[in-house]
Amino acid sequence: MGYVYRPLTRAFYNDEFEADYRKAGTWPGFYVRVSDEDYQKLMDGQSQGKVIVTGERCYPVLADPVIDWNAEAEAKRAILLAEAATETADWRIELQLDVISDEDKDLLIDWMAYTKLLKALQLESVADEEGFKGITWPAVPA
């Protein structure tokens, strides 16, 4: 048994099933053979947080993942905004219907202030893990 690697899709194929792949029309047109030992090292490295990329002569190698810290920060903000929207959905309807209690109206005001603070965060300059960890996220209303 062995494996082949298709650099274009960074996918591995077990050559034991080559006939089945060919029958299905999914056997790669261009590939490189990968030894069983290298395949196992690649899988072990991937399970430890490395990523598999195409190296010299199209052979797969392990690399450290590249993290877009700005995208991570924006994703976290989006999650927090979605949670705030879920939390306040019923109160906003009650407010429109003029049936909201004073206590819930105060909570809604707190949550809307929280949402405003989230939206105001300047995340454009977050470029690394230190910058990401340095973000001061507003406190979730009690």
N, C-alpha and C positions, 0 to 999 in steps of 0.2 A: 504494500500500500504506500502511496505517496501523495503529494499535494502539488498543485500548480497554482500560481498566483497571477491574477490579471491586474496589471498596474493601472489600467484605465479606471476600473471600479474598486480597486484595492480589495478584491474578493479572492477567497481561496476556494479551490475545487478539489474534492477527493478524487484522484484519478481512478480509483476502484469503480467509480460510477460513471466513467467517461461515456460508455455506450448509452446510458440513460440520459446523460446531459445532451449527447449528440442527437438522440431520438427526439428530445424535447426542443432542440435547437438552441440550447443555452451553453454549449461548450464554448469557451472563449476562443476568439480567433488568434489573439496574441497572448502568450503567457510565458512565464519562466517556471522551471521546476524548482521546488523547494524541498530540501531534505527533511526527513521526519524529525531529526534532531533540531534543525532550525525552526521548523513549524512549532514544535513543542516550546522552544525558547520564546518564540513570538507570542504564543498563547499565554505562557506564564508571565511574560512582561506586560502584556495587555491586562491581565488580571491584577497586576500590581500598579495600574494607573498609567502605564505608558500607552502610546498610540503607535499603530503600525502605519508606516509611510513607505513610499517608494524611494529606494536609494539608488546607488550606482548600478548601471546595467539592468535597471528595472527590478532589482531584487528587493524584497521587503526587509525593512529594518525597523528597529524600535526607536522612538523619539519621545521626548517630553512633550506633553500636550501644551498647546498654545492657548492661553485663556484670554478672551477679550473682556477685560475687567469692566470696561465701560458698559458693554452689553449685559454683563452680570448685574451691574448696579441698576440699569434700566429695567431689567427683568424683575429684580426684587421690588423696585418701585411699582411696577405694573401689578405684581401680586398683592402688595399692600393696598393699592388703590382698589383692586377688585374685591378684596376682603372688606374694605370700608364701604364700598357700594352695596355689597350683600348685607352688611350689618345695618345700613341705614334705609334700605329699600322700603320696608313697611312703614317706617316713620315718615318718609317722604310722601307716601300715599296718604297716610293719616293727616299730614299737614295740608295736603291739597283738599282733602275732604273736610278739613276743619274739625277733626275729631281727635287730634293728638293731645295727650295729657301734657301738663306743664313740665313734668319730670322728663318725659320722652322728648319734648321739644328742646329742653336744655341739653340732653344727650345728643340729639341731632346736631345742635349748634356746635358742641364739642367735636363731634365726628367730622363735621364740615370744615372746622378750623384745622383739624388733623389732615384732612384731604388737601386743603390749601397749602399747608406746610410741605406735604409730600411733593406736590406739583412744583413748588418753588425751589426745591433742592437743585443746586447746580452740579450736575453729574458729568458734564462734558469733559472735565479734566481728570476723571478717574482713569488712570492708565496702568495701574499695577495693583498687586494684592494689598500693599500698604495703603494706597489711596482708597481701595474698597473698604478695608477694615477701619479706615479713618472717617468714614461717613457717619455723621451724627443723624441717625434716623429719629424723627419725632416720636414721642411716647404715644402709645396707643391709649385712647381715652378709657378711663375706668368705667 
